[in-house]
Every structure is written in C-alpha cells, then in structure tokens.
Amino acid sequence: MTAPFASSPADSRGRLFAEDESAFRSCFQRDRDRIIHASAFRRLKHKTQVFIEHEGDYFRTRLTHSIEVAQVARTIAGVLGLNGELTEAIALAHDLGHPPFGHTGEEALQALMEPYGGFDHNAQAIRIVTSLERHYAEFDGLNLTWETLEGIAKHNGPVVGDIPYALADYNARHDLELHSYASAEAQVAALADDIAYNNHDLHDGLRAELFDTDELARMPLLDRCFARVDTKYPGLNYYRRRHEALRRFFGLLVEDVIEQARAALADLNPQSAQDVRDAGRPVVRFSDGVWADLKVIRQFLFERMYRAPPVVEMRREVTRKIDDLFPLFMTRTDLLPKQWRKDVADAADDTALARIVADYIAGMTDRFAIQSHVQLLGGEALGSAMSSPHRLGERLAD
C-alpha cells in the first residue's frame, strides 16, 4: 500500500523539457530505465570502489555497488510504502559522477579544479544526466523528472554553503530547492548506500586479507552476529561462518533503518511528499546506538583498509596519473577526441576549458585513464590493466 507521503508519478513536477507520457511506464520508471541505458552507467563496471579495477575480479566496482544499493533501497521503500521506482532510479544514479580510481580520483580532481570552481561527484552526476549524456534529438542529458534530479543532488541532505559549480549551473535553470531535505525515497537511497558499502567493504577487506575474521568478531554489532552464527552452526567452516555473520550484519542495519523510519514518520505524520521535505530533519536514519557502533566499524575500515599500505601506495600512483593528464589536456586540447574539441572551441576562458577537461577525465574508467597515461605520457601500466586496450580517440559517452 502506498503511503500518503510517497512521491506520486501523477504529482511529479515534470521534466525541464516537456515530453509526452508513456502509455506503459510511469515517469519515474522511465527515469530508472534511462539511467540503466546511459553510457555513464555502463562505465561504472570499470570504475573502482576501493581497489583499482584490475586488482581482482571479485572486488566491488561502482556498478556492482550501485546494483546492491538499489536492491537495499527498493526493499526499504517497499516496507515504508514509498515509490520503489523513484527510489531505485536515485540509487542507481547516485555514483554516476565518480571519476576513475574512486575517492582518490575525486580528491585529485578536486585539488586540480580548486581554481576553477572545484569538483564534487554528486554535482558531477547532475552534470552527466542533464548535459553530458548526448543521445536524444531534442535535449542534452536524460531529461529526468524533477524528483529524480532532486534526489541525486541532495540525497545526503540539503546543499548549503558553497554550491559546486556543476550543481549551481543547473540549479539556476531548474530550481531543485537545494536548501531543503529531499523526498523520503531519496533519503532511503542515501541510507541504502551506507548499508551497502559498510557491508561490502568488510567483505572486500577480508578477501584482500587486510584483516581477519577474528578481528571482525570482536567489533560492535558484528560480535553479536558472529555469536548467533556460532550458536546456530557450531563448527561451521571459515568462509561460510564469516558470510553468515556478515549477512546478519546486513540485515541488522536494514531492520534498524526501517524501525527508525517508521517511528520518525509516525511522529511527523506527513500527509504528502512535501511534508517530508519541509520537516527540517531527516526521517530515514540509523538509531543512535547503531550509528555509534557503525562509526567504530568505519574507523576500523579507514585505518585497516582505506589507509592500508598497499592501498595508499596505489592511491599515490593513480593520483600522479590524474595530476599528469589534467595539465596535458589543458595545454594539448588537440589530444581530446573530436567531439570534445567542439566544446573546447566554444570555451570562453580557462575556467570553461578546465571544466571540459574535468568532464573528460571524470568520465574515464580506471583502465582507460591508465591506458591514456601510458600512450600519451609513457607511464607504466598497473598490473594487468592493459589487458583490454581502448582507442584514445573514442568518445567516452558513445
């Protein structure tokens, strides 16, 4: 049953460019489908989550992460009576703006773009779905509904202070009301992101042997999950034991969010999606106790995984590659693919040029960025990343 505070396709604020509605799909379902078919979405399969894309076939990529987030988000939305299609669209799009090499790539681009308005992956996702995807005859971007764009822009909360240029530029044309909270569907997508990455980063860290199962079994939240597995399945082998425990950890986080959201919504008693936006506080969140325990786990992951010596060394290597490529393309725009050079010709100043270069580099996959560095600057490949060469002249958004 749909809740009164769910986002309704019938009440959508529509698209920037008016279109005839589909006879078979709601406007939010069309948004989700357009995101799935977008070039930027396909490229997520070769963008890293934590480990560089070539380091192993079983580590998460941005694509597998986005699919996991969408699955969690759809489940929570269903329990709360929210619109599942809008929730799923926001979840699938939330990482579209990530550059190659994960947060390391984002930090490198942010430093390089500091003189030109900065770089932010959420804002870049808006730029992709409103401008850089150029397939349709009547408009640039995917022409998503206001509700989906709002969710992508502010699923983590209101955007205040210095607004990233990519977001400010679009917001000036199509007001996303950045000062307020987003819909309940967007808030669910944000918490699903937290649940998914906290769970799968533990999986990937174990697979990479950066820590062991016994260490996890002593941590808050996880200790009770391992205890339940040991009670129910005494003597279970190593791999099944940790999988069963992490499965319960995953469920614990989902159940906590659902319980807290139900209580918050009952207290607020919103009668429309707008009531949720106007509440002045999030309605979808972890309980204080679970959030405190999660911060302990996140600190553990930061120290033992995100800042592990091999990960830090790889971060240095890939940062150097972006640091080399950015000034090269700024001074040698002839090295950009033909369709990008058309935008360069219209650039009014260095800031406009830098934003084009940042768009190009941000769209690269891990392997394409490495290959570009090898071909243009004589850099060294990282491991087996050269196994699938790409043509430098191909358009990233083909």
Phi, psi and chi 1 to 4 in degrees:
 res  aa     phi    psi   chi1   chi2   chi3   chi4
   1 MET       -  133.3 -178.9  176.8  176.8      -
   2 THR   -79.1  132.6  -57.8      -      -      -
   3 ALA   -77.3  155.1      -      -      -      -
   4 PRO   -64.8  -21.7   20.8  -32.4      -      -
   5 PHE   -94.4    4.9   47.6   81.0      -      -
   6 ALA   -73.2  151.3      -      -      -      -
   7 SER   -75.1  128.1  -63.4      -      -      -
   8 SER  -104.4  130.6  168.6      -      -      -
   9 PRO   -56.7  -34.1  -22.8   32.5      -      -
  10 ALA   -66.0  -25.8      -      -      -      -
  11 ASP  -103.4   12.0  -63.5  -31.1      -      -
  12 SER   -57.8  146.5  171.4      -      -      -
  13 ARG   -78.0    0.1  -59.2 -167.1 -163.9 -175.2
  14 GLY    86.2 -167.2      -      -      -      -
  15 ARG  -112.2  157.2  -52.0  176.4 -171.6  -84.8
  16 LEU   -59.5  -40.7 -176.6   60.8      -      -
  17 PHE  -109.8  118.2  -58.2   99.0      -      -
  18 ALA   -61.7  138.9      -      -      -      -
  19 GLU  -134.9  154.6  -62.4 -177.4   50.8      -
  20 ASP   -67.6  139.0  -66.9  -25.4      -      -
  21 GLU   -75.0  152.4  -69.0  -59.2  -38.0      -
  22 SER   -77.5  145.8  168.7      -      -      -
  23 ALA   -79.1  -13.9      -      -      -      -
  24 PHE  -120.2  -18.6  -50.5  105.2      -      -
  25 ARG  -129.3  143.3  -64.8  176.7  -64.5  163.6
  26 SER   -71.8  165.8   75.5      -      -      -
  27 CYS   -63.9  -33.8   58.1      -      -      -
  28 PHE   -73.5  -34.1  -60.8  147.7      -      -
  29 GLN   -65.6  -39.1 -175.2  178.2  -10.3      -
  30 ARG   -64.3  -39.0  -68.9  178.9   78.7 -172.6
  31 ASP   -58.4  -49.8  -76.5   -2.7      -      -
  32 ARG   -57.9  -44.1 -179.2 -160.9   62.1 -164.4
  33 ASP   -66.5  -38.8  -64.2  -12.1      -      -
  34 ARG   -64.5  -38.2  -73.0 -178.9 -178.1 -174.0
  35 ILE   -64.3  -44.8  -70.1  163.1      -      -
  36 ILE   -61.2  -35.8  -70.5  172.3      -      -
  37 HIS   -87.3   -1.5  -70.7  -76.1      -      -
  38 ALA   -72.2  146.6      -      -      -      -
  39 SER   -60.2  -40.2  -60.9      -      -      -
  40 ALA   -62.7  -33.4      -      -      -      -
  41 PHE   -68.7  -42.3 -174.7   74.2      -      -
  42 ARG   -62.0  -37.1  -68.1 -163.4  -60.1  -85.7
  43 ARG   -67.3  -17.7  -71.0 -161.0  -60.4  -86.1
  44 LEU   -61.5  -21.2  -66.9  179.1      -      -
  45 LYS   -69.5  -16.9   74.9  173.8 -177.4  174.8
  46 HIS  -117.7   27.9  -67.1  -57.0      -      -
  47 LYS  -117.2  138.7  -69.6 -165.6  175.3 -169.1
  48 THR   -73.4  154.6 -171.8      -      -      -
  49 GLN   -96.3  -63.2 -173.0   66.5   20.4      -
  50 VAL  -121.8  -49.2  174.0      -      -      -
  51 PHE   -86.1  150.0  -61.4   95.8      -      -
  52 ILE   -64.6  144.8  -54.9  -52.8      -      -
  53 GLU   -52.2  -35.1 -174.7  -90.9  -23.7      -
  54 HIS   -84.9   -3.4   73.9  -79.5      -      -
  55 GLU   -75.0  -18.0  -70.1 -173.1  -57.1      -
  56 GLY  -179.7  144.8      -      -      -      -
  57 ASP   -75.8  -14.7  -69.0  -21.7      -      -
  58 TYR  -101.6   -7.3  -69.7   95.9      -      -
  59 PHE   -75.6  153.0  -64.1  126.3      -      -
  60 ARG   -68.7  144.6  -95.6   67.4  170.7 -165.3
  61 THR  -112.4  174.7   65.8      -      -      -
  62 ARG   -61.4  -30.7  -71.2  -74.5  167.4 -165.5
  63 LEU   -70.8  -51.1  180.0   62.6      -      -
  64 THR   -63.6  -36.2   58.3      -      -      -
  65 HIS   -61.5  -45.9  167.0   68.8      -      -
  66 SER   -63.0  -38.1  -63.9      -      -      -
  67 ILE   -65.4  -41.8  -67.2  170.5      -      -
  68 GLU   -64.6  -41.2  -69.0  179.1   19.1      -
  69 VAL   -61.4  -43.9  172.5      -      -      -
  70 ALA   -62.2  -38.6      -      -      -      -
  71 GLN   -64.8  -46.1  177.9  -92.1  -46.2      -
  72 VAL   -64.0  -45.3  177.0      -      -      -
  73 ALA   -62.1  -41.8      -      -      -      -
  74 ARG   -64.6  -38.8 -176.7  104.9 -166.2 -163.7
  75 THR   -62.7  -49.6  -63.0      -      -      -
  76 ILE   -64.2  -42.8  -63.0  173.1      -      -
  77 ALA   -59.1  -40.8      -      -      -      -
  78 GLY   -62.7  -41.9      -      -      -      -
  79 VAL   -65.6  -37.7  173.6      -      -      -
  80 LEU   -85.6   -3.5  -62.0  178.1      -      -
  81 GLY    78.1   26.4      -      -      -      -
  82 LEU   -91.9  174.1  -59.4  174.7      -      -
  83 ASN   -79.0  111.8 -173.8  -77.6      -      -
  84 GLY   -68.7  -33.2      -      -      -      -
  85 GLU   -69.8  -41.2  -68.8  162.5   -7.8      -
  86 LEU   -66.2  -43.9  174.7   59.8      -      -
  87 THR   -57.8  -45.6  -52.6      -      -      -
  88 GLU   -66.8  -39.8 -168.2  173.2   14.7      -
  89 ALA   -60.1  -46.1      -      -      -      -
  90 ILE   -64.9  -42.2  -63.4  166.7      -      -
  91 ALA   -62.4  -42.8      -      -      -      -
  92 LEU   -68.9  -27.2  -69.9  171.0      -      -
  93 ALA   -93.7   -8.8      -      -      -      -
  94 HIS   -64.4  -24.0   84.3  -78.2      -      -
  95 ASP  -110.3   12.1  -93.0   -2.6      -      -
  96 LEU   -59.7  -28.3  -72.0  179.3      -      -
  97 GLY   -86.4    0.0      -      -      -      -
  98 HIS   -68.9  133.3  -91.0  -72.1      -      -
  99 PRO   -77.9 -179.5   30.3  -35.0      -      -
 100 PRO   -63.2  155.9   23.4  -33.6      -      -
 101 PHE    68.9   28.2  -46.0  130.1      -      -
 102 GLY    59.5 -143.0      -      -      -      -
 103 HIS   -66.6  -24.5  -70.5  -69.3      -      -
 104 THR   -63.6  -44.9  -57.6      -      -      -
 105 GLY   -64.0  -37.7      -      -      -      -
 106 GLU   -65.4  -42.7  179.9  170.8   13.1      -
 107 GLU   -62.9  -39.6  -69.7  167.0    9.5      -
 108 ALA   -65.0  -45.5      -      -      -      -
 109 LEU   -67.8  -35.6  -92.3 -177.2      -      -
 110 GLN   -61.3  -43.2  167.5   60.5   28.8      -
 111 ALA   -64.8  -43.2      -      -      -      -
 112 LEU   -67.9  -32.3  -69.5  162.7      -      -
 113 MET   -92.5    1.6  -73.2  -64.8  -67.0      -
 114 GLU   -53.1  -42.1 -168.6   65.0   37.0      -
 115 PRO   -72.9   -9.8  -14.0   29.0      -      -
 116 TYR  -119.1   21.5  -50.0  108.4      -      -
 117 GLY   105.1    1.1      -      -      -      -
 118 GLY    80.5  179.8      -      -      -      -
 119 PHE  -142.7  136.9 -179.9   88.0      -      -
 120 ASP  -145.2  130.6  173.5   84.4      -      -
 121 HIS   -68.9  -31.9   77.5  -93.1      -      -
 122 ASN   -65.7  -43.8  -80.5  -26.9      -      -
 123 ALA   -65.4  -36.2      -      -      -      -
 124 GLN   -66.5  -32.9 -170.9   66.9   15.1      -
 125 ALA   -62.2  -40.6      -      -      -      -
 126 ILE   -62.7  -41.8  -71.4  -68.8      -      -
 127 ARG   -62.0  -38.1 -172.7  158.6  169.9   79.8
 128 ILE   -65.7  -49.7  -73.0  168.6      -      -
 129 VAL   -79.7  -10.8  -59.9      -      -      -
 130 THR  -111.1   -9.6   61.7      -      -      -
 131 SER  -144.9  -52.3  176.4      -      -      -
 132 LEU   -75.6  -26.5  -61.8 -180.0      -      -
 133 GLU   -77.4  109.3  -71.4  -79.5  -29.1      -
 134 ARG  -123.2   79.7  -63.2  173.8 -178.5  172.9
 135 HIS  -121.3  -26.7  -53.3  -62.2      -      -
 136 TYR   -86.9  149.2  -65.4   89.3      -      -
 137 ALA   -72.0  -30.7      -      -      -      -
 138 GLU  -102.6   -7.4  -62.7 -178.5   -5.0      -
 139 PHE  -162.7  157.8   47.0   77.8      -      -
 140 ASP   -84.4  156.7  -72.3  -18.8      -      -
 141 GLY    77.4 -165.1      -      -      -      -
 142 LEU  -101.6   -6.1  -55.9  179.6      -      -
 143 ASN    53.0   52.7 -160.5   32.0      -      -
 144 LEU   -74.9  163.1  -56.0  177.0      -      -
 145 THR   -68.1  160.2   60.9      -      -      -
 146 TRP   -56.4  -41.4 -174.6   92.8      -      -
 147 GLU   -65.1  -39.1  -70.3   76.9   10.6      -
 148 THR   -69.9  -42.2  -61.2      -      -      -
 149 LEU   -63.3  -42.1  -67.4  172.8      -      -
 150 GLU   -58.3  -44.6  176.2 -148.3   29.8      -
 151 GLY   -64.1  -39.9      -      -      -      -
 152 ILE   -65.2  -41.7  -63.4  170.5      -      -
 153 ALA   -71.4  -38.4      -      -      -      -
 154 LYS  -136.5   34.5   54.6 -178.5 -175.9  175.4
 155 HIS   -64.6  -23.5   58.0  -85.1      -      -
 156 ASN   -88.0    3.3  -70.3  -37.5      -      -
 157 GLY   124.4  177.5      -      -      -      -
 158 PRO   -57.2  147.2  -23.0   33.4      -      -
 159 VAL  -101.0  110.6 -177.8      -      -      -
 160 VAL  -125.5  168.8  -63.9      -      -      -
 161 GLY    77.0 -141.4      -      -      -      -
 162 ASP   -73.8  112.7  -66.6  -27.3      -      -
 163 ILE   -86.1  127.0  -59.3  174.9      -      -
 164 PRO   -53.0  142.0  -24.1   33.6      -      -
 165 TYR   -56.9  -39.3   77.9   86.4      -      -
 166 ALA   -62.5  -33.9      -      -      -      -
 167 LEU   -81.3  -42.4 -179.0   53.6      -      -
 168 ALA   -60.9  -38.9      -      -      -      -
 169 ASP   -61.6  -46.0  178.0   65.3      -      -
 170 TYR   -73.3  -39.0 -175.9   76.9      -      -
 171 ASN   -62.7  -27.2 -163.4   62.8      -      -
 172 ALA   -67.0  -25.2      -      -      -      -
 173 ARG   -96.8  -24.9  -67.8  179.5  -74.7  134.2
 174 HIS  -147.8   92.3 -165.7 -170.2      -      -
 175 ASP   -63.1  116.2 -174.7    7.2      -      -
 176 LEU   -97.0    8.9  -61.2  177.3      -      -
 177 GLU    52.7   59.9  -60.2  177.8    1.0      -
 178 LEU   -64.9  -17.7  -60.7  177.0      -      -
 179 HIS   -76.1  -16.9   60.7  -79.7      -      -
 180 SER  -105.9  169.8   69.1      -      -      -
 181 TYR   -72.1  159.4  -78.3   88.6      -      -
 182 ALA   -87.3 -178.9      -      -      -      -
 183 SER   -62.8  164.9   63.7      -      -      -
 184 ALA   -61.6  -34.3      -      -      -      -
 185 GLU   -61.3  -42.7  -74.0   84.5   -1.8      -
 186 ALA   -67.2  -38.6      -      -      -      -
 187 GLN   -64.1  -37.7  -65.5 -177.6   37.2      -
 188 VAL   -63.0  -42.7  165.7      -      -      -
 189 ALA   -59.8  -39.4      -      -      -      -
 190 ALA   -65.1  -44.3      -      -      -      -
 191 LEU   -70.4  -33.4  -93.2  -67.8      -      -
 192 ALA   -63.1  -35.7      -      -      -      -
 193 ASP   -60.1  -48.3 -177.0   24.4      -      -
 194 ASP   -59.6  -45.0  -74.1  -12.7      -      -
 195 ILE   -62.5  -47.1  -68.7  168.9      -      -
 196 ALA   -63.3  -48.1      -      -      -      -
 197 TYR   -75.5  -32.1   80.1   70.2      -      -
 198 ASN   -62.8  -37.9  -82.5  -66.3      -      -
 199 ASN   -73.6  -51.0 -178.7   66.5      -      -
 200 HIS   -76.5  -22.1   65.0   50.9      -      -
 201 ASP   -68.4  -32.7  -77.6    0.2      -      -
 202 LEU   -65.5  -42.9  -67.5  171.8      -      -
 203 HIS   -57.7  -50.2  -88.5  -77.9      -      -
 204 ASP   -68.4  -36.1  -74.5   -8.0      -      -
 205 GLY   -64.6  -38.2      -      -      -      -
 206 LEU   -65.6  -44.1  -73.7  168.9      -      -
 207 ARG   -61.9  -36.3 -177.5  174.3  -68.6  -82.3
 208 ALA   -80.8   -3.4      -      -      -      -
 209 GLU    59.9   37.9  -61.5 -177.9   -8.0      -
 210 LEU   -84.9  -17.6  -64.5  175.4      -      -
 211 PHE  -156.6  172.1   42.2   79.9      -      -
 212 ASP  -120.6  171.5   60.6   41.4      -      -
 213 THR   -62.6  -38.6  -56.3      -      -      -
 214 ASP   -62.2  -34.8  -70.0  -19.3      -      -
 215 GLU   -64.6  -42.6  -69.7  178.4  -83.6      -
 216 LEU   -66.0  -36.2  -64.1 -169.0      -      -
 217 ALA   -66.4  -12.8      -      -      -      -
 218 ARG   -98.7    0.2  -65.1 -168.9  -67.6  -91.8
 219 MET   -91.1  153.9  -59.1 -163.6   69.7      -
 220 PRO   -58.6  150.2   19.5  -30.9      -      -
 221 LEU    71.3  -52.9  -61.9  179.6      -      -
 222 LEU   -67.9  -32.2  -71.0  159.9      -      -
 223 ASP   -59.6  -42.4   52.9    0.5      -      -
 224 ARG   -70.1  -31.2   72.2  179.1   82.0  161.5
 225 CYS   -67.3  -44.1  -63.7      -      -      -
 226 PHE   -65.5  -38.3  -83.7   96.4      -      -
 227 ALA   -62.1  -40.5      -      -      -      -
 228 ARG   -66.2  -39.6  -71.2  169.6 -175.4  164.7
 229 VAL   -65.2  -44.1  172.5      -      -      -
 230 ASP   -65.7  -32.7  -68.1  -18.8      -      -
 231 THR   -71.5  -41.9  -61.6      -      -      -
 232 LYS   -80.4  -34.1 -172.4  171.2 -176.3  178.2
 233 TYR  -129.4   68.3  -55.4  106.8      -      -
 234 PRO   -62.0  136.4   20.6  -31.5      -      -
 235 GLY    80.5   10.4      -      -      -      -
 236 LEU   -62.8  142.7 -168.5   65.1      -      -
 237 ASN   -66.6  163.5   76.2   49.7      -      -
 238 TYR   -52.9  -51.2  176.3   83.9      -      -
 239 TYR   -71.3  -41.2  -66.8  102.3      -      -
 240 ARG   -68.6  -36.2  -68.9  178.5 -170.9  -93.5
 241 ARG   -61.1  -48.5  176.5  176.4  179.3 -106.3
 242 ARG   -70.3  -33.3   74.6 -173.0 -166.9 -171.9
 243 HIS   -65.4  -43.9  177.9   82.6      -      -
 244 GLU   -63.4  -38.6  -74.2  -69.6  -27.1      -
 245 ALA   -67.8  -44.1      -      -      -      -
 246 LEU   -69.2  -29.8  -71.7  174.6      -      -
 247 ARG   -63.8  -40.5 -171.7  164.5   70.2   88.4
 248 ARG   -70.6  -36.2  -77.3  161.0  175.1   74.6
 249 PHE   -59.7  -44.8  171.9   65.8      -      -
 250 PHE   -57.6  -49.0 -170.4   87.2      -      -
 251 GLY   -64.3  -36.8      -      -      -      -
 252 LEU   -60.5  -43.4 -176.6  155.9      -      -
 253 LEU   -65.9  -43.3  -62.5 -177.9      -      -
 254 VAL   -61.9  -46.6  171.2      -      -      -
 255 GLU   -63.3  -37.5  -69.8  165.0    7.9      -
 256 ASP   -64.4  -44.4 -176.5   73.0      -      -
 257 VAL   -63.1  -43.5  167.1      -      -      -
 258 ILE   -62.0  -45.3  -69.6  172.0      -      -
 259 GLU   -62.2  -44.5 -179.3 -179.8  -13.7      -
 260 GLN   -67.5  -40.6  -68.6  -59.9  -52.0      -
 261 ALA   -65.3  -41.9      -      -      -      -
 262 ARG   -59.3  -43.9  -80.2  174.9  162.3  168.9
 263 ALA   -66.0  -43.4      -      -      -      -
 264 ALA   -65.3  -40.4      -      -      -      -
 265 LEU   -70.4  -36.1  -70.8  164.0      -      -
 266 ALA   -65.2  -38.2      -      -      -      -
 267 ASP   -68.8  -41.9  179.5   62.6      -      -
 268 LEU   -76.8  -35.5 -179.2   64.5      -      -
 269 ASN    53.0   52.7 -167.9   28.3      -      -
 270 PRO   -69.8  143.1   27.5  -34.2      -      -
 271 GLN  -108.4    2.5  -64.0  -56.4  -57.5      -
 272 SER  -158.1  165.0   67.8      -      -      -
 273 ALA   -61.3  -34.2      -      -      -      -
 274 GLN   -66.6  -32.3 -168.6   60.9   37.2      -
 275 ASP   -60.5  -36.1  -74.4  -12.2      -      -
 276 VAL   -66.7  -42.7  172.5      -      -      -
 277 ARG   -62.8  -35.1  -65.2 -173.9  179.0   94.3
 278 ASP   -88.8    2.8  -65.1  -22.0      -      -
 279 ALA   -67.1  -24.6      -      -      -      -
 280 GLY    79.6    6.5      -      -      -      -
 281 ARG  -157.8  157.0   64.0 -176.1 -173.2  -84.2
 282 PRO   -70.9  146.0   24.8  -33.0      -      -
 283 VAL  -104.9   -9.2  -62.3      -      -      -
 284 VAL  -118.5  116.2 -176.9      -      -      -
 285 ARG  -160.8  168.7   57.3 -173.2  -67.7  -88.2
 286 PHE   -81.1  157.7  -67.4  112.4      -      -
 287 SER   -68.3  158.9   65.4      -      -      -
 288 ASP   -59.7  -40.2  -69.4  -17.6      -      -
 289 GLY   -66.1  -46.9      -      -      -      -
 290 VAL   -65.4  -39.5  165.6      -      -      -
 291 TRP   -63.2  -40.3  178.8 -122.4      -      -
 292 ALA   -63.0  -42.5      -      -      -      -
 293 ASP   -67.7  -37.9  -71.5  -18.3      -      -
 294 LEU   -62.9  -35.2  -94.1 -179.4      -      -
 295 LYS   -63.9  -33.2  -73.7 -166.5  -75.9 -171.8
 296 VAL   -65.6  -44.0  175.1      -      -      -
 297 ILE   -65.5  -40.8  -65.4  172.0      -      -
 298 ARG   -65.8  -37.1  -72.0  162.6   69.3  133.9
 299 GLN   -65.9  -38.5 -177.5   61.5   31.2      -
 300 PHE   -61.0  -46.0  173.5   83.6      -      -
 301 LEU   -63.4  -39.1  -75.3  168.7      -      -
 302 PHE   -60.8  -46.4 -179.5   84.2      -      -
 303 GLU   -75.5  -39.7  -65.0  171.6   -2.8      -
 304 ARG   -97.5  -17.0  -61.8  -65.8  -60.7  -80.5
 305 MET  -120.6  -62.0 -175.6  173.3 -179.5      -
 306 TYR   -65.6  -26.7  -49.7  143.6      -      -
 307 ARG  -116.9   23.3  -70.2  -62.0 -179.2  -94.8
 308 ALA   -64.9  143.0      -      -      -      -
 309 PRO   -49.3  -45.9  -30.1   36.9      -      -
 310 PRO   -66.9  -32.9   19.5  -30.8      -      -
 311 VAL   -70.2  -41.2  175.5      -      -      -
 312 VAL   -63.5  -41.4  169.0      -      -      -
 313 GLU   -64.3  -40.6  177.7   54.2   33.9      -
 314 MET   -66.3  -35.9 -171.5   61.7   74.0      -
 315 ARG   -60.3  -41.5  -77.5  169.3   57.2   91.2
 316 ARG   -62.8  -43.1  -68.7 -166.1 -169.8  101.0
 317 GLU   -63.6  -46.6  -75.7 -164.0   50.0      -
 318 VAL   -74.5  -29.5  -62.0      -      -      -
 319 THR   -62.0  -41.8  -63.0      -      -      -
 320 ARG   -60.8  -36.4  -76.5 -164.6  -66.0  -92.1
 321 LYS   -66.1  -44.1  -65.4 -173.0 -175.9  -56.7
 322 ILE   -69.0  -38.8  -68.9 -179.9      -      -
 323 ASP   -61.3  -29.2  -74.6  -13.3      -      -
 324 ASP   -81.4  -41.1  -70.3  -15.7      -      -
 325 LEU   -70.3  -39.0  -73.0  170.7      -      -
 326 PHE   -59.8  -55.4 -174.7   86.8      -      -
 327 PRO   -65.7  -28.2   20.6  -30.6      -      -
 328 LEU   -62.5  -48.6  175.8   66.6      -      -
 329 PHE   -70.0  -28.0  -70.5  127.6      -      -
 330 MET   -65.3  -36.5  -74.4  -71.4  -70.1      -
 331 THR   -97.5  -22.4   55.5      -      -      -
 332 ARG  -122.4   69.1  -69.4  -72.8  -50.8  -81.2
 333 THR   -65.4  -16.4   57.3      -      -      -
 334 ASP   -66.6  -15.8   58.1  -61.9      -      -
 335 LEU   -81.9  -12.5  -64.5  174.6      -      -
 336 LEU   -73.5  151.2  -66.6  169.0      -      -
 337 PRO   -58.3  156.1  -25.2   35.0      -      -
 338 LYS   -53.2  -45.7 -178.1  178.3  178.9 -179.6
 339 GLN   -68.0  -25.8  -72.3  167.2  -72.7      -
 340 TRP   -76.6  -32.3  -72.7   86.3      -      -
 341 ARG   -66.1  -24.9  -66.3 -161.7  -62.4  -88.9
 342 LYS   -63.6  -39.2  -66.6  177.8 -178.7  177.3
 343 ASP   -68.6  -38.1  -69.4  -22.2      -      -
 344 VAL   -58.9  -39.9  168.5      -      -      -
 345 ALA   -61.2  -26.0      -      -      -      -
 346 ASP   -94.0   -2.8  -64.5  -30.5      -      -
 347 ALA   -68.2  127.1      -      -      -      -
 348 ALA   -81.4  -26.2      -      -      -      -
 349 ASP  -158.5 -175.7   51.2   30.4      -      -
 350 ASP   -63.6  -32.6  -76.3  -10.8      -      -
 351 THR   -64.4  -45.4  -65.0      -      -      -
 352 ALA   -63.2  -39.6      -      -      -      -
 353 LEU   -65.0  -44.9  173.8   59.7      -      -
 354 ALA   -60.2  -35.5      -      -      -      -
 355 ARG   -70.7  -33.0  -68.4  173.5  179.0  175.4
 356 ILE   -67.2  -44.7  -67.1  168.1      -      -
 357 VAL   -62.9  -41.8  171.1      -      -      -
 358 ALA   -63.4  -40.4      -      -      -      -
 359 ASP   -58.4  -43.8  -72.2  -19.9      -      -
 360 TYR   -65.7  -48.1 -178.7   63.6      -      -
 361 ILE   -67.6  -40.9  -68.1  176.0      -      -
 362 ALA   -61.5  -29.9      -      -      -      -
 363 GLY   -77.4  -12.5      -      -      -      -
 364 MET   -68.4  147.1  -69.5  179.6  171.0      -
 365 THR   -81.7  168.9   61.8      -      -      -
 366 ASP   -55.7  -50.3  -67.6    7.0      -      -
 367 ARG   -68.5  -34.5   61.7  172.3   63.9 -178.5
 368 PHE   -69.4  -38.7 -173.7   80.9      -      -
 369 ALA   -63.4  -42.5      -      -      -      -
 370 ILE   -64.9  -45.1  -65.0  166.7      -      -
 371 GLN   -62.2  -41.2  179.9   73.4    5.6      -
 372 SER   -61.3  -42.4  -62.4      -      -      -
 373 HIS   -64.4  -40.4 -166.5  -89.9      -      -
 374 VAL   -63.7  -47.7  169.4      -      -      -
 375 GLN   -72.1  -37.6  -67.8 -171.9    4.0      -
 376 LEU   -92.6  -28.2  -64.2  175.3      -      -
 377 LEU  -125.4    2.1  -67.2  157.3      -      -
 378 GLY    70.6   22.6      -      -      -      -
 379 GLY   -70.9  171.8      -      -      -      -
 380 GLU   -93.8  145.4  -65.9 -177.9   -2.6      -
 381 ALA   -71.1  157.2      -      -      -      -
 382 LEU  -101.5  108.8  -62.1  178.4      -      -
 383 GLY    56.4 -126.6      -      -      -      -
 384 SER   -97.9   20.3   59.7      -      -      -
 385 ALA   -64.5  -15.7      -      -      -      -
 386 MET   -88.4    8.4  -61.6  -57.4   99.7      -
 387 SER   -69.7  -20.8   59.5      -      -      -
 388 SER  -127.9   81.4  -62.0      -      -      -
 389 PRO   -65.3  149.5   24.7  -34.1      -      -
 390 HIS  -118.9  152.3  -70.0 -120.6      -      -
 391 ARG   -80.3  130.8  -67.9 -175.8  -61.1  107.3
 392 LEU   -62.9  -28.0  -85.5  177.4      -      -
 393 GLY   -81.7   -4.6      -      -      -      -
 394 GLU   -72.8  147.2   71.2  179.3  -15.5      -
 395 ARG   -78.6  129.6  169.4  130.0  168.9  100.7
 396 LEU   -63.3  -31.4  -74.2  175.0      -      -
 397 ALA  -102.0   44.8      -      -      -      -
 398 ASP   -71.5      -   59.5   -7.0      -      -
